[in-house]
Amino acid sequence: MINLNQLYYLIYLSMALLISCSRATELAAPLVMCTTTTPLVENTHEKSDELNGRLHQAIAEGLPGVSVWLQSDSRGRFQFTGGKADLATGLDLKICHAFRVASLTKVVTAMGILKLVENGSLRLEDTITGILDRHLVAGIEKVEETTVEELLNHTSGIANYDDHPRFATTILNEPGKPLTADDRLELARGLSSTPDWVMTKYGPSYANTNYVLLEKIMEKQTGRSYEEYLEESVLRPLSMEQSIFSTLEPFPRNCIPGYCDLYDNGSIREVTLFDAQRFSAEGSLIATVKDLQRLFNGLFDQKILRSETMQLMIERQLGLLKESVVGLEGFGHDGQMIGYSAEMWYFPSEGLKIIILANRGRISDQQPSIQIFETLFTDLVEMAK
């Protein structure tokens, strides 16, 4: 029997057949070459040569471009930027090129929410309907009893708007068409929530809808747009000068094209438009590896949040996921878009932080072609630990 994910995968593929390649090319913004070539860090890691070799192998296997930063307390630091920013022009990837980093945005959003908790503007136990106007969230199952904390750690059970069939068809039929936060909440209305017993047995139920609701809460509590508030409270204090939200500027001058093997036949195509304007506080950040390094170090060095808040963030998985990679327990987040892939993790037992970005993504987690990126990530963690 076909499962729901497989069904959506087939929908994605069938709808992709209807999309005009020429139309996507017409709408795509031109890439303006950035000029910075200064390395992020000096390569002092004792396995720098092996790490370099593995990254060149991944490029040869089909990753257009990849940018990596890692730091190990015991083995040193390493940075790599290689491959192509743009396959059509042959433009080399540089340290100043930016990627769409998808759900890594959730870390920034969570930091902004927890900053409001620290200053007393919000409590983790506050409910959605105790903050937002009821008409805004009417028709979304479980919204009445859900708290801010349950949104942050995906234990709300609220349905994922991605699961609505109209979401996939909208993206693939009309690449580049914006989907507002209200549009995405509308898709969540009427979808069945995850039963409590399922989460008790299997754990949190990840849903982008949770972070759209956090965006609405953030805006209600601050009286400002989520972009303005997060820029002031997180991006600017950390000097993330080459980062921007796609809701403000969908095609920044240094944002590189994204690619995908739509049919898993070994042929990749440019798909930059598909996810360009469908996210906000759950996935709209565009950033360089340098800015993400500033974000991650700033998070764990308590430059934005207090130490006790940072520990709470880890313990309760408030904007940070907990996973085991090659036997190491890590805290961080991954990000996947149709044309981009991202990982950002901290492994405390090894004192290891790692960020990896690539301009190749997937349309479904059923795609075997994305294994190039996922295998690279686990290999780098194994080699660097």
C-alpha atoms as a printed R data frame, in Angstrom:
    type eleno elety resid chain resno       x      y       z
1   ATOM     1    CA   MET     A     1   0.000  0.000   0.000
2   ATOM     2    CA   ILE     A     2   1.323  3.437  -0.923
3   ATOM     3    CA   ASN     A     3   1.898  5.732   2.063
4   ATOM     4    CA   LEU     A     4   1.074  9.451   2.253
5   ATOM     5    CA   ASN     A     5   4.640 10.633   1.647
6   ATOM     6    CA   GLN     A     6   4.927  8.456  -1.445
7   ATOM     7    CA   LEU     A     7   1.624  9.850  -2.724
8   ATOM     8    CA   TYR     A     8   2.864 13.426  -2.363
9   ATOM     9    CA   TYR     A     9   6.102 12.456  -4.065
10  ATOM    10    CA   LEU     A    10   4.150 11.146  -7.071
11  ATOM    11    CA   ILE     A    11   2.083 14.346  -7.114
12  ATOM    12    CA   TYR     A    12   5.276 16.411  -7.126
13  ATOM    13    CA   LEU     A    13   6.720 14.438 -10.043
14  ATOM    14    CA   SER     A    14   3.564 14.445 -12.119
15  ATOM    15    CA   MET     A    15   3.031 18.178 -11.636
16  ATOM    16    CA   ALA     A    16   6.660 18.913 -12.454
17  ATOM    17    CA   LEU     A    17   6.023 17.552 -15.945
18  ATOM    18    CA   LEU     A    18   3.673 20.474 -16.552
19  ATOM    19    CA   ILE     A    19   6.167 23.184 -15.671
20  ATOM    20    CA   SER     A    20   7.839 25.143 -18.424
21  ATOM    21    CA   CYS     A    21  11.620 25.335 -18.121
22  ATOM    22    CA   SER     A    22  11.651 28.500 -20.234
23  ATOM    23    CA   ARG     A    23   9.143 30.195 -17.957
24  ATOM    24    CA   ALA     A    24  11.310 29.509 -14.893
25  ATOM    25    CA   THR     A    25  14.320 30.909 -16.706
26  ATOM    26    CA   GLU     A    26  12.437 34.099 -17.576
27  ATOM    27    CA   LEU     A    27  11.375 34.703 -13.990
28  ATOM    28    CA   ALA     A    28  14.679 33.888 -12.291
29  ATOM    29    CA   ALA     A    29  16.675 36.902 -11.120
30  ATOM    30    CA   PRO     A    30  20.187 37.311 -12.549
31  ATOM    31    CA   LEU     A    31  23.050 36.270 -10.271
32  ATOM    32    CA   VAL     A    32  25.463 39.071  -9.453
33  ATOM    33    CA   MET     A    33  28.915 37.773  -8.717
34  ATOM    34    CA   CYS     A    34  30.263 38.456  -5.232
35  ATOM    35    CA   THR     A    35  33.956 39.150  -4.832
36  ATOM    36    CA   THR     A    36  35.082 38.137  -1.338
37  ATOM    37    CA   THR     A    37  37.586 35.265  -1.361
38  ATOM    38    CA   THR     A    38  39.002 35.586   2.162
39  ATOM    39    CA   PRO     A    39  38.751 32.202   3.945
40  ATOM    40    CA   LEU     A    40  36.388 32.005   6.893
41  ATOM    41    CA   VAL     A    41  39.028 30.344   9.075
42  ATOM    42    CA   GLU     A    42  42.531 28.984   8.744
43  ATOM    43    CA   ASN     A    43  42.399 25.226   8.206
44  ATOM    44    CA   THR     A    44  44.029 23.750  11.294
45  ATOM    45    CA   HIS     A    45  42.038 20.512  11.538
46  ATOM    46    CA   GLU     A    46  44.323 17.510  11.648
47  ATOM    47    CA   LYS     A    47  42.246 15.804   8.938
48  ATOM    48    CA   SER     A    48  42.003 18.798   6.589
49  ATOM    49    CA   ASP     A    49  43.372 16.876   3.604
50  ATOM    50    CA   GLU     A    50  40.902 14.017   4.077
51  ATOM    51    CA   LEU     A    51  38.008 16.421   4.553
52  ATOM    52    CA   ASN     A    52  38.984 18.299   1.396
53  ATOM    53    CA   GLY     A    53  39.175 15.056  -0.538
54  ATOM    54    CA   ARG     A    54  35.739 13.931   0.617
55  ATOM    55    CA   LEU     A    55  34.166 17.268  -0.375
56  ATOM    56    CA   HIS     A    56  35.720 17.200  -3.846
57  ATOM    57    CA   GLN     A    57  34.342 13.674  -4.196
58  ATOM    58    CA   ALA     A    58  30.819 14.911  -3.351
59  ATOM    59    CA   ILE     A    59  31.095 17.610  -6.019
60  ATOM    60    CA   ALA     A    60  32.202 15.008  -8.543
61  ATOM    61    CA   GLU     A    61  29.205 12.878  -7.535
62  ATOM    62    CA   GLY     A    62  26.722 15.652  -8.287
63  ATOM    63    CA   LEU     A    63  26.616 18.438  -5.699
64  ATOM    64    CA   PRO     A    64  26.944 21.646  -7.771
65  ATOM    65    CA   GLY     A    65  28.469 23.652  -4.927
66  ATOM    66    CA   VAL     A    66  29.088 23.102  -1.241
67  ATOM    67    CA   SER     A    67  30.252 25.305   1.621
68  ATOM    68    CA   VAL     A    68  31.375 23.912   4.980
69  ATOM    69    CA   TRP     A    69  32.554 25.262   8.310
70  ATOM    70    CA   LEU     A    70  33.450 23.083  11.250
71  ATOM    71    CA   GLN     A    71  35.220 23.505  14.544
72  ATOM    72    CA   SER     A    72  36.451 20.791  16.890
73  ATOM    73    CA   ASP     A    73  37.776 21.621  20.355
74  ATOM    74    CA   SER     A    74  40.428 18.918  20.078
75  ATOM    75    CA   ARG     A    75  41.176 18.625  16.349
76  ATOM    76    CA   GLY     A    76  41.049 22.189  15.021
77  ATOM    77    CA   ARG     A    77  39.042 24.221  12.517
78  ATOM    78    CA   PHE     A    78  38.172 23.660   8.877
79  ATOM    79    CA   GLN     A    79  36.479 25.615   6.095
80  ATOM    80    CA   PHE     A    80  35.740 24.631   2.503
81  ATOM    81    CA   THR     A    81  33.936 26.367  -0.342
82  ATOM    82    CA   GLY     A    82  34.010 24.641  -3.722
83  ATOM    83    CA   GLY     A    83  32.115 23.699  -6.833
84  ATOM    84    CA   LYS     A    84  29.841 25.981  -8.830
85  ATOM    85    CA   ALA     A    85  27.496 28.745  -7.758
86  ATOM    86    CA   ASP     A    86  25.841 28.705 -11.182
87  ATOM    87    CA   LEU     A    87  26.079 25.739 -13.547
88  ATOM    88    CA   ALA     A    88  24.782 27.722 -16.537
89  ATOM    89    CA   THR     A    89  27.584 30.296 -16.372
90  ATOM    90    CA   GLY     A    90  30.235 28.142 -14.715
91  ATOM    91    CA   LEU     A    91  30.597 30.700 -11.906
92  ATOM    92    CA   ASP     A    92  32.720 29.334  -9.055
93  ATOM    93    CA   LEU     A    93  31.180 29.237  -5.588
94  ATOM    94    CA   LYS     A    94  32.728 31.748  -3.178
95  ATOM    95    CA   ILE     A    95  32.554 32.299   0.563
96  ATOM    96    CA   CYS     A    96  30.353 35.377   0.041
97  ATOM    97    CA   HIS     A    97  27.628 33.511  -1.879
98  ATOM    98    CA   ALA     A    98  24.358 32.992   0.005
99  ATOM    99    CA   PHE     A    99  22.072 29.955   0.163
100 ATOM   100    CA   ARG     A   100  18.420 29.525   1.007
101 ATOM   101    CA   VAL     A   101  18.792 27.682   4.314
102 ATOM   102    CA   ALA     A   102  15.163 26.619   4.770
103 ATOM   103    CA   SER     A   103  14.354 25.353   8.270
104 ATOM   104    CA   LEU     A   104  17.555 26.662   9.817
105 ATOM   105    CA   THR     A   105  15.366 29.779   9.973
106 ATOM   106    CA   LYS     A   106  13.479 28.105  12.814
107 ATOM   107    CA   VAL     A   107  16.534 28.481  15.064
108 ATOM   108    CA   VAL     A   108  16.456 32.256  14.518
109 ATOM   109    CA   THR     A   109  12.693 32.389  15.099
110 ATOM   110    CA   ALA     A   110  13.011 30.369  18.310
111 ATOM   111    CA   MET     A   111  15.750 32.707  19.550
112 ATOM   112    CA   GLY     A   112  13.465 35.679  18.911
113 ATOM   113    CA   ILE     A   113  10.564 34.057  20.781
114 ATOM   114    CA   LEU     A   114  12.787 33.086  23.725
115 ATOM   115    CA   LYS     A   115  14.100 36.649  23.870
116 ATOM   116    CA   LEU     A   116  10.496 37.733  24.436
117 ATOM   117    CA   VAL     A   117  10.210 35.115  27.174
118 ATOM   118    CA   GLU     A   118  13.360 36.480  28.830
119 ATOM   119    CA   ASN     A   119  12.057 40.043  28.881
120 ATOM   120    CA   GLY     A   120   8.669 39.003  30.260
121 ATOM   121    CA   SER     A   121   6.600 39.773  27.143
122 ATOM   122    CA   LEU     A   122   5.675 36.120  26.701
123 ATOM   123    CA   ARG     A   123   5.508 32.885  28.678
124 ATOM   124    CA   LEU     A   124   6.132 29.381  27.366
125 ATOM   125    CA   GLU     A   125   2.845 28.244  28.911
126 ATOM   126    CA   ASP     A   126   0.796 30.953  27.165
127 ATOM   127    CA   THR     A   127  -1.769 29.519  24.760
128 ATOM   128    CA   ILE     A   128  -2.202 30.556  21.145
129 ATOM   129    CA   THR     A   129  -5.786 31.683  21.650
130 ATOM   130    CA   GLY     A   130  -4.748 33.623  24.740
131 ATOM   131    CA   ILE     A   131  -2.562 35.783  22.477
132 ATOM   132    CA   LEU     A   132  -3.974 35.789  18.959
133 ATOM   133    CA   ASP     A   133  -7.437 36.805  17.798
134 ATOM   134    CA   ARG     A   134  -9.560 33.692  17.472
135 ATOM   135    CA   HIS     A   135 -10.699 34.459  13.944
136 ATOM   136    CA   LEU     A   136  -7.065 34.251  12.797
137 ATOM   137    CA   VAL     A   137  -6.724 30.630  13.902
138 ATOM   138    CA   ALA     A   138 -10.303 29.396  13.666
139 ATOM   139    CA   GLY     A   139 -10.647 25.990  12.039
140 ATOM   140    CA   ILE     A   140  -7.140 24.781  12.933
141 ATOM   141    CA   GLU     A   141  -7.458 21.632  15.063
142 ATOM   142    CA   LYS     A   142  -5.833 21.671  18.538
143 ATOM   143    CA   VAL     A   143  -5.212 25.406  18.410
144 ATOM   144    CA   GLU     A   144  -7.329 26.052  21.504
145 ATOM   145    CA   GLU     A   145  -5.114 24.081  23.906
146 ATOM   146    CA   THR     A   146  -1.692 24.582  22.309
147 ATOM   147    CA   THR     A   147   1.027 26.560  24.126
148 ATOM   148    CA   VAL     A   148   4.006 28.533  22.882
149 ATOM   149    CA   GLU     A   149   6.340 25.787  24.096
150 ATOM   150    CA   GLU     A   150   4.412 23.146  22.160
151 ATOM   151    CA   LEU     A   151   4.786 25.216  18.994
152 ATOM   152    CA   LEU     A   152   8.527 25.568  19.552
153 ATOM   153    CA   ASN     A   153   9.176 21.844  20.021
154 ATOM   154    CA   HIS     A   154   6.548 20.456  17.615
155 ATOM   155    CA   THR     A   155   4.482 18.741  20.309
156 ATOM   156    CA   SER     A   156   1.304 20.653  19.424
157 ATOM   157    CA   GLY     A   157  -0.023 18.019  17.031
158 ATOM   158    CA   ILE     A   158  -1.275 20.819  14.773
159 ATOM   159    CA   ALA     A   159  -1.395 19.696  11.147
160 ATOM   160    CA   ASN     A   160   1.421 20.537   8.774
161 ATOM   161    CA   TYR     A   161   0.137 22.798   6.001
162 ATOM   162    CA   ASP     A   162   2.592 21.031   3.657
163 ATOM   163    CA   ASP     A   163   0.273 18.015   3.762
164 ATOM   164    CA   HIS     A   164  -2.489 19.817   1.885
165 ATOM   165    CA   PRO     A   165  -2.421 18.625  -1.771
166 ATOM   166    CA   ARG     A   166  -3.019 22.188  -2.963
167 ATOM   167    CA   PHE     A   167   0.321 23.239  -1.457
168 ATOM   168    CA   ALA     A   168   2.343 21.051  -3.833
169 ATOM   169    CA   THR     A   169   0.312 21.905  -6.887
170 ATOM   170    CA   THR     A   170   0.508 25.642  -6.186
171 ATOM   171    CA   ILE     A   171   4.287 25.592  -5.959
172 ATOM   172    CA   LEU     A   172   4.843 23.444  -9.012
173 ATOM   173    CA   ASN     A   173   2.148 24.945 -11.222
174 ATOM   174    CA   GLU     A   174   3.068 28.537 -10.413
175 ATOM   175    CA   PRO     A   175   6.771 28.676  -9.522
176 ATOM   176    CA   GLY     A   176   7.683 31.958  -7.890
177 ATOM   177    CA   LYS     A   177   4.155 32.790  -6.752
178 ATOM   178    CA   PRO     A   178   4.227 34.079  -3.144
179 ATOM   179    CA   LEU     A   179   2.349 32.189  -0.446
180 ATOM   180    CA   THR     A   180   1.685 34.446   2.532
181 ATOM   181    CA   ALA     A   181   1.569 33.289   6.137
182 ATOM   182    CA   ASP     A   182  -2.222 33.641   5.998
183 ATOM   183    CA   ASP     A   183  -2.299 31.521   2.824
184 ATOM   184    CA   ARG     A   184  -0.411 28.764   4.621
185 ATOM   185    CA   LEU     A   185  -2.608 28.907   7.707
186 ATOM   186    CA   GLU     A   186  -5.597 28.605   5.409
187 ATOM   187    CA   LEU     A   187  -4.137 25.350   4.050
188 ATOM   188    CA   ALA     A   188  -3.851 24.006   7.624
189 ATOM   189    CA   ARG     A   189  -7.555 24.592   8.301
190 ATOM   190    CA   GLY     A   190  -9.575 21.425   8.062
191 ATOM   191    CA   LEU     A   191  -6.549 19.108   8.070
192 ATOM   192    CA   SER     A   192  -6.575 16.454  10.762
193 ATOM   193    CA   SER     A   193  -4.233 17.025  13.682
194 ATOM   194    CA   THR     A   194  -1.868 14.346  14.994
195 ATOM   195    CA   PRO     A   195  -3.520 12.336  17.793
196 ATOM   196    CA   ASP     A   196  -1.901 12.592  21.224
197 ATOM   197    CA   TRP     A   197  -1.321  8.835  21.391
198 ATOM   198    CA   VAL     A   198   0.730  8.958  18.189
199 ATOM   199    CA   MET     A   199   3.052 11.604  19.653
200 ATOM   200    CA   THR     A   200   3.256  9.675  22.936
201 ATOM   201    CA   LYS     A   201   4.410  6.592  21.029
202 ATOM   202    CA   TYR     A   202   6.506  8.149  18.264
203 ATOM   203    CA   GLY     A   203   7.530 11.576  19.552
204 ATOM   204    CA   PRO     A   204   6.989 15.127  18.252
205 ATOM   205    CA   SER     A   205   5.088 15.705  15.016
206 ATOM   206    CA   TYR     A   206   7.115 18.205  12.974
207 ATOM   207    CA   ALA     A   207   4.960 20.870  11.343
208 ATOM   208    CA   ASN     A   208   5.839 24.130   9.608
209 ATOM   209    CA   THR     A   209   2.461 25.447  10.740
210 ATOM   210    CA   ASN     A   210   3.827 25.715  14.290
211 ATOM   211    CA   TYR     A   211   6.349 28.348  13.236
212 ATOM   212    CA   VAL     A   212   3.872 30.309  11.138
213 ATOM   213    CA   LEU     A   213   1.819 30.622  14.327
214 ATOM   214    CA   LEU     A   214   4.948 31.675  16.266
215 ATOM   215    CA   GLU     A   215   5.471 34.360  13.624
216 ATOM   216    CA   LYS     A   216   1.954 35.676  14.258
217 ATOM   217    CA   ILE     A   217   2.555 35.615  18.018
218 ATOM   218    CA   MET     A   218   5.878 37.440  17.611
219 ATOM   219    CA   GLU     A   219   4.247 40.152  15.524
220 ATOM   220    CA   LYS     A   220   1.330 40.527  17.933
221 ATOM   221    CA   GLN     A   221   3.630 40.866  20.965
222 ATOM   222    CA   THR     A   222   6.132 43.269  19.371
223 ATOM   223    CA   GLY     A   223   3.868 45.309  17.091
224 ATOM   224    CA   ARG     A   224   6.405 44.822  14.291
225 ATOM   225    CA   SER     A   225   6.911 42.480  11.362
226 ATOM   226    CA   TYR     A   226   8.775 39.281  12.123
227 ATOM   227    CA   GLU     A   227  11.581 40.407   9.775
228 ATOM   228    CA   GLU     A   228  12.073 43.717  11.553
229 ATOM   229    CA   TYR     A   229  12.001 42.150  15.012
230 ATOM   230    CA   LEU     A   230  14.401 39.275  14.179
231 ATOM   231    CA   GLU     A   231  16.807 41.583  12.389
232 ATOM   232    CA   GLU     A   232  16.953 43.825  15.446
233 ATOM   233    CA   SER     A   233  17.066 41.086  18.091
234 ATOM   234    CA   VAL     A   234  19.220 38.421  16.384
235 ATOM   235    CA   LEU     A   235  20.768 39.247  12.998
236 ATOM   236    CA   ARG     A   236  22.215 42.699  13.685
237 ATOM   237    CA   PRO     A   237  23.622 41.894  17.175
238 ATOM   238    CA   LEU     A   238  25.484 38.961  15.590
239 ATOM   239    CA   SER     A   239  26.702 41.032  12.587
240 ATOM   240    CA   MET     A   240  24.904 38.763  10.118
241 ATOM   241    CA   GLU     A   241  25.305 41.420   7.430
242 ATOM   242    CA   GLN     A   242  24.870 39.134   4.410
243 ATOM   243    CA   SER     A   243  21.633 37.548   5.642
244 ATOM   244    CA   ILE     A   244  18.102 38.529   4.693
245 ATOM   245    CA   PHE     A   245  14.624 37.044   4.728
246 ATOM   246    CA   SER     A   246  13.197 36.142   1.328
247 ATOM   247    CA   THR     A   247   9.939 37.847   2.301
248 ATOM   248    CA   LEU     A   248  11.873 41.125   2.147
249 ATOM   249    CA   GLU     A   249  14.024 40.300  -0.867
250 ATOM   250    CA   PRO     A   250  13.356 36.995  -2.662
251 ATOM   251    CA   PHE     A   251  16.405 37.258  -4.932
252 ATOM   252    CA   PRO     A   252  19.351 38.920  -3.158
253 ATOM   253    CA   ARG     A   253  22.282 39.761  -5.391
254 ATOM   254    CA   ASN     A   254  24.543 37.073  -3.928
255 ATOM   255    CA   CYS     A   255  21.960 34.273  -3.580
256 ATOM   256    CA   ILE     A   256  22.937 31.372  -5.819
257 ATOM   257    CA   PRO     A   257  20.609 29.217  -7.964
258 ATOM   258    CA   GLY     A   258  19.299 25.928  -6.597
259 ATOM   259    CA   TYR     A   259  19.237 22.572  -8.381
260 ATOM   260    CA   CYS     A   260  17.336 19.304  -8.134
261 ATOM   261    CA   ASP     A   261  17.246 15.890  -9.815
262 ATOM   262    CA   LEU     A   262  13.472 15.921 -10.267
263 ATOM   263    CA   TYR     A   263  13.205 12.423 -11.713
264 ATOM   264    CA   ASP     A   264  16.144 10.684  -9.995
265 ATOM   265    CA   ASN     A   265  17.651  9.929 -13.382
266 ATOM   266    CA   GLY     A   266  21.014 11.612 -12.842
267 ATOM   267    CA   SER     A   267  20.016 14.861 -14.575
268 ATOM   268    CA   ILE     A   268  19.677 17.998 -12.451
269 ATOM   269    CA   ARG     A   269  17.938 21.210 -13.440
270 ATOM   270    CA   GLU     A   270  17.725 24.712 -12.034
271 ATOM   271    CA   VAL     A   271  14.700 25.097  -9.718
272 ATOM   272    CA   THR     A   272  15.437 28.406  -7.996
273 ATOM   273    CA   LEU     A   273  11.890 29.753  -8.213
274 ATOM   274    CA   PHE     A   274  10.016 26.836  -6.704
275 ATOM   275    CA   ASP     A   275  10.591 27.631  -3.023
276 ATOM   276    CA   ALA     A   276  11.649 31.259  -3.388
277 ATOM   277    CA   GLN     A   277   8.553 32.894  -1.888
278 ATOM   278    CA   ARG     A   278   6.575 30.270  -0.005
279 ATOM   279    CA   PHE     A   279   8.109 30.576   3.492
280 ATOM   280    CA   SER     A   280   8.385 33.198   6.206
281 ATOM   281    CA   ALA     A   281   9.474 32.644   9.835
282 ATOM   282    CA   GLU     A   282   9.606 28.881   9.319
283 ATOM   283    CA   GLY     A   283  12.032 28.900   6.387
284 ATOM   284    CA   SER     A   284  12.777 32.218   4.651
285 ATOM   285    CA   LEU     A   285  16.358 32.949   5.751
286 ATOM   286    CA   ILE     A   286  18.981 33.444   3.048
287 ATOM   287    CA   ALA     A   287  22.512 33.378   4.490
288 ATOM   288    CA   THR     A   288  26.185 32.747   3.865
289 ATOM   289    CA   VAL     A   289  28.132 30.092   5.732
290 ATOM   290    CA   LYS     A   290  30.020 32.904   7.484
291 ATOM   291    CA   ASP     A   291  26.816 34.412   8.858
292 ATOM   292    CA   LEU     A   292  25.571 30.997   9.998
293 ATOM   293    CA   GLN     A   293  28.856 30.478  11.820
294 ATOM   294    CA   ARG     A   294  28.209 33.775  13.626
295 ATOM   295    CA   LEU     A   295  24.674 32.643  14.426
296 ATOM   296    CA   PHE     A   296  25.719 29.275  15.828
297 ATOM   297    CA   ASN     A   297  28.624 30.606  17.854
298 ATOM   298    CA   GLY     A   298  26.459 33.467  19.102
299 ATOM   299    CA   LEU     A   299  23.779 31.023  20.196
300 ATOM   300    CA   PHE     A   300  26.070 28.735  22.176
301 ATOM   301    CA   ASP     A   301  28.210 31.585  23.519
302 ATOM   302    CA   GLN     A   302  25.048 33.216  24.968
303 ATOM   303    CA   LYS     A   303  25.442 36.435  22.954
304 ATOM   304    CA   ILE     A   304  21.669 36.619  22.433
305 ATOM   305    CA   LEU     A   305  20.107 34.421  25.116
306 ATOM   306    CA   ARG     A   306  21.115 33.852  28.726
307 ATOM   307    CA   SER     A   307  22.821 30.602  29.726
308 ATOM   308    CA   GLU     A   308  19.747 29.210  31.470
309 ATOM   309    CA   THR     A   309  17.584 29.962  28.426
310 ATOM   310    CA   MET     A   310  20.119 28.257  26.181
311 ATOM   311    CA   GLN     A   311  20.021 25.156  28.387
312 ATOM   312    CA   LEU     A   312  16.224 25.167  28.291
313 ATOM   313    CA   MET     A   313  16.376 25.430  24.522
314 ATOM   314    CA   ILE     A   314  18.507 22.266  24.412
315 ATOM   315    CA   GLU     A   315  16.691 20.290  27.096
316 ATOM   316    CA   ARG     A   316  13.188 20.924  25.745
317 ATOM   317    CA   GLN     A   317  14.215 21.136  22.060
318 ATOM   318    CA   LEU     A   318  12.844 24.641  21.651
319 ATOM   319    CA   GLY     A   319  13.859 25.396  18.068
320 ATOM   320    CA   LEU     A   320  16.681 22.860  18.225
321 ATOM   321    CA   LEU     A   321  16.258 19.229  17.218
322 ATOM   322    CA   LYS     A   322  18.078 16.381  18.962
323 ATOM   323    CA   GLU     A   323  19.485 13.595  16.822
324 ATOM   324    CA   SER     A   324  22.171 10.931  16.872
325 ATOM   325    CA   VAL     A   325  24.662 11.071  14.001
326 ATOM   326    CA   VAL     A   326  27.319  8.325  13.720
327 ATOM   327    CA   GLY     A   327  26.735  7.544  17.391
328 ATOM   328    CA   LEU     A   328  27.054 11.142  18.584
329 ATOM   329    CA   GLU     A   329  24.156 12.992  20.223
330 ATOM   330    CA   GLY     A   330  23.771 16.368  18.581
331 ATOM   331    CA   PHE     A   331  21.635 19.492  18.814
332 ATOM   332    CA   GLY     A   332  20.853 21.660  15.820
333 ATOM   333    CA   HIS     A   333  18.663 21.716  12.743
334 ATOM   334    CA   ASP     A   334  18.531 20.600   9.154
335 ATOM   335    CA   GLY     A   335  17.006 22.460   6.227
336 ATOM   336    CA   GLN     A   336  15.625 21.161   2.936
337 ATOM   337    CA   MET     A   337  14.153 23.045   0.003
338 ATOM   338    CA   ILE     A   338  13.551 21.958  -3.562
339 ATOM   339    CA   GLY     A   339  16.930 23.399  -4.625
340 ATOM   340    CA   TYR     A   340  18.968 23.618  -1.407
341 ATOM   341    CA   SER     A   341  20.172 21.517   1.546
342 ATOM   342    CA   ALA     A   342  21.571 22.628   4.905
343 ATOM   343    CA   GLU     A   343  22.783 21.130   8.189
344 ATOM   344    CA   MET     A   344  23.854 22.984  11.359
345 ATOM   345    CA   TRP     A   345  24.756 20.852  14.408
346 ATOM   346    CA   TYR     A   346  26.632 20.855  17.703
347 ATOM   347    CA   PHE     A   347  27.921 17.613  19.240
348 ATOM   348    CA   PRO     A   348  28.829 18.402  22.872
349 ATOM   349    CA   SER     A   349  30.727 15.184  23.634
350 ATOM   350    CA   GLU     A   350  33.234 16.015  20.899
351 ATOM   351    CA   GLY     A   351  33.086 19.794  21.166
352 ATOM   352    CA   LEU     A   352  32.219 19.703  17.466
353 ATOM   353    CA   LYS     A   353  30.170 22.280  15.534
354 ATOM   354    CA   ILE     A   354  29.471 21.776  11.853
355 ATOM   355    CA   ILE     A   355  27.607 23.702   9.136
356 ATOM   356    CA   ILE     A   356  27.201 22.366   5.613
357 ATOM   357    CA   LEU     A   357  25.314 24.070   2.762
358 ATOM   358    CA   ALA     A   358  24.703 22.895  -0.794
359 ATOM   359    CA   ASN     A   359  22.783 24.297  -3.756
360 ATOM   360    CA   ARG     A   360  21.068 21.005  -4.464
361 ATOM   361    CA   GLY     A   361  17.855 19.875  -2.791
362 ATOM   362    CA   ARG     A   362  14.905 17.562  -3.095
363 ATOM   363    CA   ILE     A   363  11.178 17.583  -3.746
364 ATOM   364    CA   SER     A   364  10.543 14.673  -1.394
365 ATOM   365    CA   ASP     A   365  12.408 12.655   1.216
366 ATOM   366    CA   GLN     A   366  11.576  9.645  -0.951
367 ATOM   367    CA   GLN     A   367  14.206 10.728  -3.476
368 ATOM   368    CA   PRO     A   368  17.343  8.568  -3.433
369 ATOM   369    CA   SER     A   369  19.305 11.250  -5.279
370 ATOM   370    CA   ILE     A   370  19.543 13.416  -2.143
371 ATOM   371    CA   GLN     A   371  21.676 10.721  -0.511
372 ATOM   372    CA   ILE     A   372  24.747 12.450  -1.982
373 ATOM   373    CA   PHE     A   373  24.261 15.285   0.495
374 ATOM   374    CA   GLU     A   374  23.101 13.206   3.447
375 ATOM   375    CA   THR     A   375  25.982 10.734   3.137
376 ATOM   376    CA   LEU     A   376  28.434 13.618   2.875
377 ATOM   377    CA   PHE     A   377  27.101 15.093   6.112
378 ATOM   378    CA   THR     A   378  27.485 11.869   8.096
379 ATOM   379    CA   ASP     A   379  30.925 11.246   6.593
380 ATOM   380    CA   LEU     A   380  32.147 14.712   7.599
381 ATOM   381    CA   VAL     A   381  30.908 14.243  11.171
382 ATOM   382    CA   GLU     A   382  32.637 10.853  11.352
383 ATOM   383    CA   MET     A   383  35.888 12.255   9.979
384 ATOM   384    CA   ALA     A   384  35.865 15.425  12.100
385 ATOM   385    CA   LYS     A   385  34.979 13.971  15.484
